[in-house]
Amino acid sequence: MKNPFEKNWTNYNNGVPLEDEEVSRLISVVPSGAQFRLSQRPFYLFVHFGMNTATGREWGSGTEKCSDFTIKKVKPKQWVKCAQVAGATGIILTCKHHDGFCLWHSDYTDFSVKNTDFGQDIVKLTADACHEAGLDFGIYVSPWDMHEKSYGTSAYDNYFCNQLTELLGNYGEISEVWFDGAKGANARACEYDWQRYYQVVRDLQPQANIAVCGPDIRWVGNESGKTRKTEYSVVPKYLQNAEIIAHSSQKAEGEAVKSLTSKDEDLGSRAVLAGESELCWYPAEVDVSIRDGWFWNKNDNRTVKSGKKLFDIYLNSVGNNCTLLLNVPPTVKGVFHRKDVRALKNLGKRVEALYSKPVIVEKLGALSKDDEFIDFNFDAPKKLKYVSISENILFSQRVEAFDIYLKKINGKYTKAYSGTAIGSKKLACLGGKACVGARLVIRQSRGTPMLSEIGFYE
Ligand code: FUL
């Protein structure tokens, strides 16, 4: 039988079934409305700001005093402007980091910005600045709290849920809730009631995605901007608990720790999924800092990544079926440092340039079995730099292998790119060689490929 997606290809769908019961099972897994929305707005800034900014530390101790928060100015409007310049569509703020200091006027603790000279509610300032500018706003909240007395007792769940209720109820729409699983080696033991936390989020902000120690967005597995060659969004369901299991000091009795973690290379090939009875849609997010540290520190000013480096990370995350969460920490003056601003501007320019010279941008749909390949012909020779391909992920993630050929001026085709999964977006570099056309060949798919768009750019 020939491969329906490539002429003269003798190995039908690369030797795996195009359609059968197992394929139907895999492609029945699709994103929620919130997951889909995020896939269309795939780049946010992460803003680490708080007590650590004032004290110059990465992790506090929880023994700081409110008077140690010596910050006098905070300018979220500048953060928002920079996010827009970089091409980001949202901001996630560290409302409470591990030290427990709250950037909002919490009624449940005195360890809050309300008791500082600065006095203003920084969560409100940031949420308002984002919403006014049409940016999404998300919250980072650390369950590990070094300051709160009830931490380690069952009363802590009440404390945490009360704080979540404030954050989710008083600041307009929240697009993402980022639960960090980190916990120091000497921290008090504490078992969190995750299901209860999730329920508070679902009740108050049903459209929000819960990330990392949460069921909607998967941690990519590192903090250096790297992704796997193939990033799958359909993975075994137990991975939704991977970070909780990795960080929890007390595993539930008898709980089997499955073999895969968010650091493993293959999370979603057919071979991996075959043995898994429960699957879920769990796309990866790449969280990485523009500098060495997460919080601002003047010694880190020399470690700011270049626009080119940030663009490489962008191509490799947004362009590899992931979302990007790029951390930019404000300084003690409450603004992004000029070096970070310069790098963000440069990144924004590069992203804009990527899409600025379209040769062909076409909406696609289901590929029928008669479509052995799709040809695109240009009206004149073009030096293609990038191709962007998107699947319509409302029909799941289907493509497992594809090739891009370029048609040379003499009419001959040469292979320019061989890829694996596509998902919400694949950005591939084509090298800028002159050609008069291009051909997309899907070599392997889970059922009929359901593409949404392809764009070739000079
Ligand atoms: C980690 C934290 O310990 C870091 O301080 C930072 O917030 C990073 C995003 O997550 O787990």
Boltz pocket constraint, residues with backbone or C-beta under 6 A from the ligand:
constraints:
  - pocket:
      binder: B
      contacts: [[A, 58], [A, 180], [A, 181], [A, 182], [A, 287], [A, 294]]
      max_distance: 6.0
